[in-house]
Structure formats: C-alpha cells, structure tokens
Amino acid sequence: MNELERIVGFTRYLDERCSDRIFASVPATGLMCSSLPLVHDRNFLRVEDAGVNASELATLAGQVFMDAGLDCLRVYTDSFEIGKRLQPQFEQLGWKTDKLLVMVYSDTDRGQLLPVVAEVEQAEMVPFWEAENNVDHPNSAKLVRQLTEQNILVAERIDARYFGRRLDGKVVSACQLYSRGATAQIESVGTLPDYRRRGLASSVIRHAIAEAQIAGHDLIWLIADEDDWPKALYAKLGFMPIGRFRAFLRRGRA
C-alpha cells in the first residue's frame, strides 16, 4: 500500500467513525452526522463510481441531504482523476469547487521539539476553537458551536492530541494531531488574528511533527487548500504534495 492509499484509508475510517447514518449506493456513499447538520465535513456524498456524472450525484445528494433537512449539499472524491473529470460538470451546474492538496512530510531531518510549544488539554482548546471560528463565522453562533462539537467528536473516535502556543495567558496558535497505527494527520492549524505573522503556526507544526515521529508514525500528512497561501508554508516545513482531492458544494435548492 502506497502513501496515498494509506491516507485515503485513514480519512475513510475517520469519516465513517464520525457518522451516525451511512447510506450506501453504487455511485456514492452518503455520510451524515445528525448532531452536526451545519458542518460540511461531516455531511457529504463520497463518490464511489468512476463513471458517475455530476448531475446524477447532485440529484442523489438532494435526495439524501435535502430530505434530511440540510440546506447545503457536498460531494467529495478522494480520487484526483474522478475529481478532475467532475469539476467542470459541477461548475456548470453552479457548484463551488474546493481543491484539496494532500501533502506528506518528506524532510529527511527529524522534527524539532520546541519548549515554547505545549501539549494542550481539550478543555483549554475549546475557547481557542471558539475564538478562531468566530473570526470566520461571525454571524453564526450555531455553526461555531457545532465546529467545536465536531472536534470533540473526532477525539472520541480516533487518537487526538493538541499542540499550542500560549501568549497572554491563553492558547493563540495550535494544531491537532490525529493518529491511527503508523499514520498521523496534522489538522486545523490556526492562529488568532492578533498574533499572526510571528511564526507561531510554524513552531506548532514543527513540534507536532517531532511528537508524531517520537510516537512511531512513519507517515505524517496534512491537507491544504490548493488555492490558498498556507500550502507554501507547509512546503517550507518539509511537506510535499502527493495527491489531490476535490469537494463540490452547493447551498440551498436549485
């Protein structure tokens, strides 16, 4: 099994563990977490059939998720070939494309444990998550709450650790480290706005890499937005792209 296959298996395991309703069909699998209806990452169709078209998937997504009362549709594929074929079809239907870059830590040097970075308990992470998500979603307290609840749910389904920088008596930059077997994912890297451009996120990532290596994980990876700047930061820290996933999103009924 190569690295990308291991990562696909990791993500599928976690997604299914976090779902309380799974709808199996030939073209796609529907995964739903009924307690988190506003969280896109927990409610989506995962494409299974390489030959299915966007119109068929859009119809199926509507049947599965609109009937459940969700007002947002998400279709996801962990195959670059399928995603590349479906992207123009979905965009023609008016859907938005999220291009997700899979990056693996490939530096021959080991990570560096940094005394300024601490392993943080979940209780201390909660106010950080709320503050960070309030920046991105200032008018949706319900979504902010559900995003926090998602992080707690994930920690109940897979090994999760948190690493952060404290300044002014609080966590201001942090990431999560999910692991299963010899595979570890660095997730949700973030820094509060008033503390950005100080290298805090870089230090948190470096520390998380070292902790993962110490724990015996031989595959350390993360997902970056292919159209956003953090991918360049991750590259400088030793991550290289090995694959691409795609997610297609549409709000409301057509």
C-alpha positions in Angstrom: 0.0 0.0 0.0 1.5 3.4 -1.0 1.3 6.6 1.0 -1.8 8.0 -0.8 -3.7 4.7 -0.4 -2.9 4.8 3.3 -4.2 8.4 3.6 -7.4 7.5 1.8 -7.9 4.6 4.1 -7.2 6.9 7.1 -9.7 9.5 6.0 -12.4 7.0 5.2 -12.0 5.3 8.5 -12.4 8.6 10.4 -15.3 9.9 8.3 -17.2 6.7 8.8 -16.5 6.6 12.6 -17.8 10.1 12.9 -21.1 9.3 11.0 -24.2 8.1 12.7 -26.0 7.5 9.4 -24.4 5.9 6.3 -26.3 5.5 3.1 -24.6 3.0 0.7 -25.3 3.1 -3.0 -23.4 2.2 -6.2 -22.5 5.7 -7.3 -21.7 7.2 -3.9 -21.8 6.7 -0.2 -23.8 9.2 1.9 -22.2 10.0 5.3 -24.2 12.0 7.9 -23.7 13.2 11.4 -27.2 14.2 12.5 -26.0 16.2 15.5 -23.8 18.4 13.3 -26.0 19.4 10.4 -24.1 22.6 9.6 -20.7 21.0 9.4 -19.9 20.2 5.8 -17.1 17.8 6.6 -19.5 15.6 8.5 -22.3 15.5 5.9 -21.5 14.6 2.3 -21.6 12.2 -0.5 -18.4 10.2 -1.2 -18.0 9.3 -4.8 -17.5 5.5 -5.4 -18.3 5.0 -9.1 -15.6 6.4 -11.5 -18.2 6.7 -14.3 -21.0 8.7 -12.5 -21.7 12.2 -13.7 -22.3 15.4 -11.7 -26.0 15.6 -12.5 -26.6 12.1 -11.1 -24.6 13.0 -7.9 -26.4 16.3 -7.5 -29.7 14.5 -7.6 -28.6 11.8 -5.2 -27.2 14.5 -2.8 -30.5 16.3 -2.8 -32.4 13.1 -2.1 -30.1 12.2 0.8 -29.5 15.5 2.4 -32.3 17.8 1.5 -34.8 15.2 2.7 -32.9 15.2 6.0 -33.4 18.9 6.3 -29.9 20.1 5.4 -29.6 23.2 3.3 -26.2 22.6 1.9 -25.0 19.8 -0.4 -21.4 18.5 -0.5 -20.0 15.9 -2.8 -16.4 14.7 -2.2 -14.0 12.4 -4.0 -10.6 11.1 -2.9 -9.7 10.3 -6.5 -7.9 13.1 -8.4 -8.9 11.5 -11.7 -12.6 11.4 -10.8 -12.4 14.9 -9.4 -10.8 16.3 -12.4 -13.5 14.9 -14.6 -16.4 16.0 -12.4 -15.1 19.6 -11.7 -16.3 21.2 -15.0 -19.6 19.3 -14.8 -20.3 20.6 -11.2 -19.2 24.1 -12.0 -21.6 24.1 -15.0 -24.3 23.3 -12.5 -23.3 26.2 -10.4 -21.5 24.3 -7.7 -18.3 25.6 -5.9 -15.1 23.5 -6.1 -12.7 23.1 -3.2 -9.3 21.9 -4.4 -7.6 19.9 -1.6 -3.9 19.3 -1.8 -2.6 16.2 0.1 0.9 16.9 1.4 3.3 14.4 3.1 6.2 15.2 5.4 9.2 14.2 3.4 12.1 16.0 5.0 15.0 13.7 5.9 15.6 15.6 9.1 13.5 14.8 12.2 11.1 17.4 13.6 12.1 19.6 16.5 10.6 19.6 19.9 10.3 23.2 21.0 10.0 24.3 24.6 7.7 27.2 23.6 5.1 24.7 22.3 3.0 22.8 24.8 0.7 19.8 24.6 -2.7 21.2 25.5 -5.8 19.6 27.0 -9.1 19.7 25.2 -10.7 22.0 27.8 -8.1 24.7 27.0 -8.5 24.2 23.3 -12.3 24.9 23.4 -12.0 28.7 23.9 -9.3 28.8 21.2 -11.6 27.0 18.7 -14.5 29.2 19.5 -12.4 32.4 19.1 -10.9 31.2 15.8 -14.2 30.1 14.3 -15.9 33.3 15.4 -13.5 35.1 13.1 -14.5 33.0 10.1 -18.2 32.8 11.0 -19.1 36.0 13.0 -22.8 35.7 12.3 -23.4 32.0 13.1 -23.0 31.1 16.7 -24.7 27.8 16.0 -22.1 26.8 13.4 -19.3 27.9 15.7 -20.7 25.7 18.4 -21.0 22.7 16.0 -17.5 23.1 14.8 -16.3 22.8 18.4 -18.5 19.8 18.9 -17.0 18.3 15.8 -13.5 18.5 17.3 -14.7 16.8 20.4 -16.5 14.1 18.4 -13.3 13.4 16.4 -11.3 13.0 19.6 -13.8 10.4 20.8 -13.4 8.4 17.5 -9.6 8.5 16.9 -6.5 9.3 18.9 -6.2 13.1 19.0 -3.6 15.3 20.6 -3.3 19.1 20.6 -0.3 21.3 20.5 -0.3 25.1 21.0 1.5 28.3 21.8 0.3 30.3 24.8 0.6 34.1 25.0 -1.2 36.5 27.3 -2.5 33.6 29.3 -4.3 31.7 26.6 -3.7 29.5 23.5 -3.3 31.7 20.5 -1.9 29.2 17.9 -2.5 25.5 17.7 -2.9 22.4 15.7 -4.4 18.9 16.1 -2.7 15.6 15.6 -4.8 12.6 14.7 -3.3 9.2 14.5 -4.1 5.6 13.7 -1.4 2.9 13.5 1.7 4.4 11.9 -0.2 7.2 10.2 -0.7 10.7 11.6 -2.5 13.7 10.3 -1.8 17.3 11.3 -5.1 19.1 11.2 -6.7 22.5 11.9 -3.6 24.6 12.0 -4.6 28.1 13.1 -3.5 31.4 14.8 -5.8 34.1 16.2 -5.6 37.3 14.1 -3.8 39.5 16.6 -1.0 37.0 16.9 -0.3 36.2 13.2 3.0 36.8 11.3 5.1 35.8 14.3 6.0 32.3 13.2 3.7 30.7 15.8 2.0 28.3 13.5 5.3 27.1 12.1 6.6 26.3 15.6 3.4 24.4 16.4 3.7 22.3 13.2 7.4 21.5 13.8 6.6 20.4 17.3 3.7 18.2 16.2 5.9 16.6 13.5 8.5 15.7 16.2 5.9 14.3 18.6 4.4 12.2 15.8 7.9 10.8 14.9 8.6 10.1 18.6 5.3 8.2 18.7 6.5 6.0 15.8 4.4 7.4 13.0 6.2 6.9 9.7 3.6 8.8 7.6 2.8 12.3 8.6 0.5 14.3 6.4 -1.9 17.2 6.1 -4.4 18.7 3.7 -4.0 22.2 2.3 -6.2 24.4 0.1 -4.6 24.3 -3.3 -5.7 27.9 -3.9 -4.5 29.4 -0.6 -1.1 30.5 0.7 -0.6 28.1 3.6 0.5 25.4 1.1 3.7 27.4 0.6 4.3 27.5 4.4 3.8 23.7 4.6 6.3 23.2 1.7 8.9 25.2 3.6 8.4 23.0 6.6 9.1 19.8 4.6 5.7 18.8 3.2 5.4 17.8 -0.4 2.2 17.2 -2.5 1.4 13.6 -3.4 -2.3 13.9 -4.4 -5.4 15.9 -4.8 -8.9 15.5 -3.6 -11.9 17.5 -4.7 -15.1 18.6 -2.9 -18.1 20.2 -4.6 -20.5 22.4 -2.6 -23.9 24.0 -3.2 -26.1 25.8 -0.8 -29.9 25.6 -0.9 -32.1 24.1 -3.5 -31.5 24.7 -7.2 
